[in-house]
Amino acid sequence: MNAPTAARPKPRLDQQFELFNESADVAARNFERLLTAQFDGYRDWMTALRSPGAPAEQFQHHIDQGISLSCAVFVAQVSAITDAMQLMEKTLAEQQRGVLASLDTQPEAVSDPLKKAVCVSGCALDSLSKATRQVANFASTRFSAAAKNAVQQARDKISEIG
């Protein structure tokens, strides 16, 4: 048996269908989040534009809504990236298990260095995935707060001047 071929077992057809269905579910869920956030923003601005002679306070409310909805779109995009990363991590973990299982059938002189390499790559992937998730979480939670704080600070400055 050829060692490189044995080290790359082909996934079973049901695993491929499961991965495809899970990928489709992740894409559909995230696409729905993004569309909902965009639709809410468009609806709010259309309401603001249709209101004849809207007072300044009402426009301020619509500007606040626009900022909140922009943040929601950003968070939806970050969530989509995070979901895709988790799916990729799950797929890679399944592939690593398959590679390690196939290496058990190989001679020890061939399998030991490859097993160590697979384990090291798994540790590296885990560390990078954790760091990426932390950055994404920080960005999504802090971004909306930063945008709202900037608007509030601008309002405070304008009220001090005027």
Helices and strands as residue ranges (DSSP letters): H 3-6, H 13-50, H 56-103, H 108-161
